[in-house]
């Protein structure tokens, strides 16, 4: 009885071990391959339980999620011979586990990433080092199209590994340390040249604007002066016409008015005293017995008859001024400064003569 019970327990244990060894579980995040002596016997891509031959078959699982791979930093040389240090990363997943197993063997995911890294680096050098690509293009917004080209080329080669390359991105694109200073110097020189060009264009525009403004000012001033000259000429012509009409009505008054203007001009400022002969014609309207005449002054001996012959109209037009006798001189006082002239007996007699 004891032997049969022990045998039964042993049999149950062996059966349990065989049952456990023949059952495997596939997670929803995985894909599984059932191998027998290294040969693929079954592919499980759906999650759940599966059976295999214990101790003869084995199950290999691969991650079915999207995986990430950071590539090695490499240097590329675009068409403008400016070297760049490129660091990229890729997103991929195992698309065909059978082809993946055949390509990488027992190396698994580590071997696959190593092969994929080589593929990506080759594609990065091929795309970024082509004749149509410059460093400015790599550093600009057009780099998206370059990354898409790298992804398409890597995906075509990665299919032989059973991988699907979903995306490729350039993380960093920098200059080598030994080229940074030279590049910065060239960039500064380019910016200074552009600044100098902008300044030159600005100065040219400013000079053009100033020249236009100066020309406009000159034209405006010339037109204003021309209009002013025309206006002054018309005004002078009208004034001359009015003066001519007024003077034409009384020529004697015109002669008297012009004499008064001459007196004002000659006797202003420091020139307040004039010494001249009594018979000088300049002071015709100042000679006489306290009254001016409209004609030239008579000689000294004939001053009294001339004063008696003066008319009342001529006396009204002349400027009246009181005369005072002094010893040896006769002083005539006007609104203008005093005029001193030597006097003789005839002039004094003419001055003392009674008015008509």
C-alpha positions as CSV (number, residue, x, y, z in Angstrom):
1,X,0.0,0.0,0.0
2,X,2.8,2.4,0.9
3,X,4.6,1.6,-2.3
4,X,1.5,2.1,-4.4
5,X,0.8,5.4,-2.7
6,X,4.3,6.6,-3.2
7,X,4.2,5.6,-6.8
8,X,1.0,7.4,-7.3
9,X,2.4,10.5,-5.7
10,X,5.5,10.3,-7.9
11,X,3.3,9.9,-11.0
12,X,1.2,12.8,-10.0
13,X,4.2,15.0,-9.4
14,X,5.7,14.0,-12.8
15,X,2.4,14.7,-14.5
16,X,2.2,18.1,-12.8
17,X,5.7,19.0,-13.9
18,X,5.0,17.9,-17.4
19,X,1.8,19.9,-17.4
20,X,3.5,23.0,-16.1
21,X,6.3,22.6,-18.6
22,X,3.9,22.3,-21.5
23,X,2.0,25.5,-20.7
24,X,3.2,29.0,-21.5
25,X,1.6,32.4,-21.3
26,X,1.9,35.2,-23.9
27,X,1.5,38.7,-22.5
28,X,-0.5,41.4,-24.5
29,X,2.8,43.4,-24.8
30,X,4.7,40.5,-26.3
31,X,5.0,38.2,-29.3
32,X,6.2,34.6,-28.9
33,X,7.9,32.0,-30.9
34,X,7.9,28.2,-30.1
35,X,11.2,26.7,-31.0
36,X,12.2,23.0,-31.3
37,X,15.9,22.3,-31.6
38,X,16.3,25.9,-32.8
39,X,13.7,25.7,-35.5
40,X,10.5,27.8,-35.4
41,X,7.5,25.6,-34.9
42,X,4.8,28.1,-33.8
43,X,4.2,31.9,-33.8
44,X,2.0,33.4,-31.1
45,X,1.1,37.1,-31.6
46,X,-2.1,37.0,-29.6
47,X,-2.1,37.1,-25.8
48,X,-3.2,34.0,-23.9
49,X,-2.2,30.5,-22.9
50,X,-0.3,28.1,-25.2
51,X,1.0,24.5,-25.1
52,X,4.3,23.1,-26.1
53,X,6.2,19.9,-25.9
54,X,7.9,19.9,-22.5
55,X,11.7,19.7,-22.5
56,X,11.8,19.6,-26.3
57,X,10.3,22.9,-27.3
58,X,11.0,26.3,-25.8
59,X,9.3,29.6,-26.0
60,X,11.0,32.9,-26.9
61,X,9.2,36.2,-26.4
62,X,9.9,39.6,-27.9
63,X,8.6,43.0,-26.9
64,X,5.8,44.1,-29.1
65,X,5.8,47.8,-28.0
66,X,7.4,50.8,-29.7
67,X,11.0,50.8,-28.6
68,X,13.6,53.7,-28.6
69,X,17.1,53.7,-29.8
70,X,19.7,56.5,-29.3
71,X,22.2,56.4,-32.1
72,X,25.9,57.0,-31.6
73,X,27.1,60.6,-32.2
74,X,28.7,60.9,-35.6
75,X,30.2,63.7,-37.7
76,X,28.8,64.6,-41.1
77,X,30.1,67.0,-43.8
78,X,27.4,68.7,-45.8
79,X,28.0,70.1,-49.2
80,X,29.3,73.5,-47.8
81,X,32.2,71.6,-46.1
82,X,31.1,72.7,-42.6
83,X,31.4,69.7,-40.4
84,X,28.6,68.9,-37.9
85,X,28.2,66.6,-35.0
86,X,24.8,64.8,-35.2
87,X,23.1,63.0,-32.4
88,X,19.8,61.2,-33.4
89,X,17.3,58.7,-32.0
90,X,14.8,56.4,-33.6
91,X,11.5,54.8,-32.7
92,X,11.0,51.2,-33.9
93,X,9.1,48.0,-33.2
94,X,9.5,44.3,-34.0
95,X,7.1,43.8,-36.9
96,X,7.9,40.2,-38.0
97,X,9.2,38.0,-35.2
98,X,10.1,35.1,-37.5
99,X,12.3,37.3,-39.7
100,X,13.7,39.0,-36.6
101,X,14.7,35.6,-35.2
102,X,16.3,34.5,-38.4
103,X,18.2,37.8,-38.7
104,X,19.5,38.2,-35.1
105,X,19.4,34.5,-34.0
106,X,20.0,34.1,-30.3
107,X,21.4,37.6,-29.9
108,X,18.0,39.0,-29.5
109,X,17.2,42.7,-29.0
110,X,20.8,43.8,-28.3
111,X,22.1,42.4,-31.6
112,X,19.1,44.0,-33.4
113,X,19.8,47.4,-32.0
114,X,23.4,47.2,-32.9
115,X,22.5,46.4,-36.5
116,X,19.8,49.1,-36.5
117,X,22.3,51.7,-35.2
118,X,24.6,50.9,-38.1
119,X,21.8,51.3,-40.6
120,X,20.7,54.7,-39.1
121,X,24.2,56.1,-39.1
122,X,24.7,55.1,-42.7
123,X,21.5,56.8,-43.7
124,X,22.3,59.9,-41.7
125,X,25.7,60.2,-43.5
126,X,24.1,59.5,-46.9
127,X,21.3,62.1,-46.5
128,X,23.0,64.9,-44.7
129,X,26.2,64.5,-46.7
130,X,24.5,64.7,-50.1
131,X,25.2,67.5,-52.6
132,X,21.9,69.2,-52.2
133,X,22.1,69.6,-48.4
134,X,24.0,72.4,-46.7
135,X,24.6,73.1,-43.0
136,X,22.0,75.9,-43.2
137,X,19.4,73.4,-44.4
138,X,20.2,71.0,-41.6
139,X,19.8,73.8,-39.0
140,X,16.7,75.3,-40.5
141,X,13.0,74.1,-40.5
142,X,13.7,72.0,-43.6
143,X,15.4,69.4,-41.4
144,X,12.0,67.7,-41.0
145,X,12.1,66.6,-44.7
146,X,15.7,65.4,-44.1
147,X,14.6,63.3,-41.1
148,X,11.8,61.8,-43.1
149,X,14.3,60.8,-45.8
150,X,16.5,59.2,-43.2
151,X,13.5,57.3,-41.8
152,X,12.4,56.0,-45.2
153,X,15.9,54.8,-46.1
154,X,16.4,53.1,-42.7
155,X,13.0,51.4,-42.8
156,X,13.7,49.9,-46.2
157,X,16.9,48.3,-44.8
158,X,15.4,47.4,-41.4
159,X,12.7,45.3,-42.9
160,X,15.3,42.6,-43.5
161,X,15.7,42.5,-39.7
162,X,11.9,42.2,-39.2
163,X,11.8,45.7,-37.7
164,X,9.5,48.6,-38.5
165,X,11.2,52.1,-38.2
166,X,8.5,54.4,-37.1
167,X,10.3,57.7,-36.7
168,X,13.8,59.2,-36.7
169,X,14.7,62.5,-35.1
170,X,17.9,64.6,-34.9
171,X,18.3,65.4,-31.2
172,X,21.3,67.7,-31.6
173,X,23.3,69.2,-34.5
174,X,26.4,71.0,-33.3
175,X,29.7,72.1,-34.6
176,X,32.9,70.3,-33.5
177,X,34.6,72.1,-30.6
178,X,37.7,72.9,-32.8
179,X,35.5,74.6,-35.4
180,X,33.3,76.7,-33.0
181,X,35.5,79.7,-32.8
182,X,36.2,79.9,-36.5
183,X,32.5,79.5,-37.2
184,X,31.6,82.2,-34.7
185,X,34.1,84.5,-36.2
186,X,32.7,83.9,-39.7
187,X,29.2,84.4,-38.4
188,X,30.2,87.7,-36.8
189,X,31.9,88.8,-40.0
190,X,28.7,88.0,-42.0
191,X,26.5,89.9,-39.6
192,X,28.8,92.9,-39.6
193,X,28.8,92.9,-43.4
194,X,25.0,92.7,-43.4
195,X,24.9,95.5,-40.8
196,X,27.2,97.7,-43.0
197,X,25.0,97.0,-46.0
198,X,21.9,98.0,-44.1
199,X,23.6,101.2,-42.8
200,X,24.8,102.1,-46.3
201,X,21.3,101.6,-47.7
202,X,19.9,103.7,-44.8
203,X,22.3,106.5,-45.5
204,X,21.5,106.4,-49.2
205,X,17.8,106.6,-48.5
206,X,18.4,109.4,-46.0
207,X,20.4,111.4,-48.5
208,X,17.8,110.9,-51.1
209,X,15.1,112.1,-48.7
210,X,17.2,115.1,-47.7
211,X,17.9,116.0,-51.3
212,X,14.2,115.8,-52.1
213,X,13.3,117.9,-49.1
214,X,16.0,120.5,-50.0
215,X,14.7,120.7,-53.5
216,X,11.2,121.1,-52.3
217,X,12.3,123.9,-49.9
218,X,14.2,125.7,-52.7
219,X,11.3,125.4,-55.1
220,X,8.8,126.6,-52.4
221,X,11.0,129.6,-51.4
222,X,11.6,130.5,-55.1
223,X,7.9,130.4,-55.8
224,X,7.1,132.4,-52.7
225,X,9.8,135.0,-53.6
226,X,8.4,135.1,-57.2
227,X,4.9,135.7,-55.9
228,X,6.2,138.3,-53.4
229,X,8.1,140.1,-56.2
230,X,5.0,140.1,-58.3
231,X,2.9,141.4,-55.4
232,X,5.5,144.1,-54.5
233,X,5.7,145.1,-58.1
234,X,1.9,145.4,-58.4
235,X,1.8,147.3,-55.1
236,X,4.6,149.7,-56.2
237,X,2.9,150.3,-59.5
238,X,-0.4,151.1,-57.8
239,X,1.5,153.4,-55.3
240,X,3.3,155.1,-58.1
241,X,0.0,155.6,-59.9
242,X,-1.7,157.0,-56.8
243,X,1.4,159.3,-56.2
244,X,1.4,160.4,-59.8
245,X,-2.3,161.3,-59.7
246,X,-1.8,163.2,-56.4
247,X,1.3,165.0,-57.5
248,X,-0.1,165.8,-60.8
249,X,-2.9,167.8,-59.2
250,X,-0.5,170.2,-57.4
251,X,3.1,170.2,-58.8
252,X,4.1,173.0,-56.4
253,X,3.0,170.9,-53.4
254,X,5.0,167.9,-54.8
255,X,8.1,170.1,-54.9
256,X,7.5,171.2,-51.4
257,X,6.9,167.6,-50.2
258,X,10.1,166.4,-51.8
259,X,12.1,169.2,-50.2
260,X,10.7,168.3,-46.8
261,X,11.7,164.6,-47.4
262,X,15.2,165.8,-48.3
263,X,15.4,167.9,-45.1
264,X,14.4,164.8,-43.0
265,X,17.0,162.6,-44.7
266,X,19.8,165.2,-44.5
267,X,19.2,166.2,-40.9
268,X,18.9,162.9,-39.1
269,X,21.3,161.3,-36.7
270,X,24.5,163.2,-35.9
271,X,24.2,165.4,-39.0
272,X,22.1,168.0,-37.2
273,X,24.0,171.1,-38.2
274,X,24.8,172.3,-41.7
275,X,26.8,175.4,-42.6
276,X,26.3,176.8,-46.1
277,X,26.0,180.1,-48.0
278,X,22.7,182.1,-47.7
279,X,21.9,181.8,-51.3
280,X,22.1,178.0,-51.4
281,X,18.9,176.6,-53.0
282,X,18.7,173.6,-50.6
283,X,16.8,175.6,-48.0
284,X,14.5,177.6,-50.3
285,X,11.5,176.8,-48.2
286,X,13.3,177.9,-45.0
287,X,14.2,181.4,-46.2
288,X,11.8,184.3,-46.0
289,X,10.1,186.4,-43.4
290,X,8.9,183.5,-41.3
291,X,7.0,181.9,-44.2
292,X,8.2,179.5,-46.9
293,X,7.7,180.0,-50.6
294,X,7.2,177.6,-53.3
295,X,9.9,179.1,-55.5
296,X,13.7,179.4,-55.1
297,X,14.9,182.1,-52.6
298,X,15.8,185.5,-54.0
299,X,19.3,187.0,-53.5
300,X,20.0,188.8,-50.3
301,X,19.3,192.3,-51.7
302,X,15.9,191.3,-53.1
303,X,14.6,189.3,-50.1
304,X,12.0,191.9,-49.1
305,X,10.4,192.3,-52.5
306,X,10.2,188.6,-52.9
307,X,8.5,188.2,-49.5
308,X,6.0,190.9,-50.4
309,X,5.2,189.1,-53.7
310,X,4.5,185.7,-52.0
311,X,0.9,184.5,-52.2
312,X,-1.3,183.2,-49.4
313,X,-1.5,179.7,-51.0
314,X,2.3,179.4,-51.1
315,X,2.5,180.5,-47.4
316,X,-0.1,177.9,-46.4
317,X,1.9,175.1,-48.1
318,X,5.2,176.0,-46.6
319,X,6.4,175.1,-43.1
320,X,6.1,177.9,-40.7
321,X,8.9,178.3,-38.3
322,X,9.8,181.2,-35.9
323,X,13.1,182.9,-36.5
324,X,15.3,184.6,-34.0
325,X,18.0,187.0,-34.5
326,X,21.4,186.6,-33.0
327,X,24.5,188.6,-33.4
328,X,26.2,187.6,-36.6
329,X,24.0,184.5,-37.3
330,X,20.4,183.6,-38.1
331,X,19.0,180.4,-36.5
332,X,15.9,178.6,-38.0
333,X,14.1,176.1,-35.8
334,X,12.1,173.2,-37.4
335,X,10.8,169.9,-36.1
336,X,14.2,168.5,-37.2
337,X,17.4,169.6,-35.4
338,X,18.4,173.2,-35.7
339,X,20.1,174.5,-38.8
340,X,22.6,177.3,-38.4
341,X,23.5,179.5,-41.4
342,X,25.5,182.8,-41.5
343,X,23.2,185.8,-41.9
344,X,23.7,189.2,-43.6
345,X,21.8,192.5,-43.4
346,X,19.6,191.7,-46.4
347,X,18.5,188.4,-44.9
348,X,17.8,190.1,-41.6
349,X,15.8,192.7,-43.4
350,X,13.8,190.1,-45.2
351,X,13.1,188.3,-41.9
352,X,11.9,191.5,-40.3
353,X,9.7,192.4,-43.2
354,X,6.0,192.4,-42.3
355,X,3.8,189.7,-43.8
356,X,1.6,190.9,-46.7
